[in-house]
Amino acid sequence: MTIRRSMHVAIGVLAIAFATLPRVAAAQKLSDAEFKKLSTSATTAADHKKLAAHYRAHAAEHEADAKLHDAIVAAAKKAPASGHDFELALGAAHYAEHSREAAEALIELATLHEGMAEAAGGKPTH
């Protein structure tokens, strides 16, 4: 498989994955301006619940990205051996692992804000 063919496979997998990303995650994410403002001024349970939802939505995007890159790794491993496919698989696996780590960190932040919401008088969001 040539690098050109590998790139077409990768682009095709990316297009499918982005077309199927959860729409709910996008709906719960705050705009950059909203996030910046709320993250520096959150005091109420509702504020912290919004931030928790934002972090969980962002984590879902990273988890989806990790799965997408796992699929790229699988496709590259099925291709006839070439240096480019091997390099593509290594790079995609590396990125998938970082995406999973980012998702975990975002879930920790969401959990923290859920605790802050509970302390402020609200109930956990999940």
Steps between C-alpha positions, in 0.01 A plus 500: 500500500647832401503804723239656273267202550570503876405865518177434308410223745580726796301791357204270432505367856524857635207617289280217622596558862440873494165451330390273783629696800236530769292813443415511870863570587504805275177626654642484853830668421528867579646750258857602579379835631228340716746243634763761584248722677329219691823327599618814678167594656316177585338513842161332471408136458364583154832659399696193608252266330548691173876470535474129582283444191750695289790287625307176445407606146862589428610164645254322269662672201844381611369146554348502150829628360687217676262241349543657159876476520475142628311427176779663300752277681291190420469599133872571473584161656284322241678672212797335330820580685661829415692754702226755458223278633715407799574868568131586459402226747759618753396863472129422521553271801699772674229757434224259612676448833535875554132547412405241764721674758340835418153346535591362842627840615182669376284245681695574819425871454132423438487291817663782694238748377221255581631487856514878509139513373393263773678710762331809362160341552433306183498130419763318291439514123555130431 
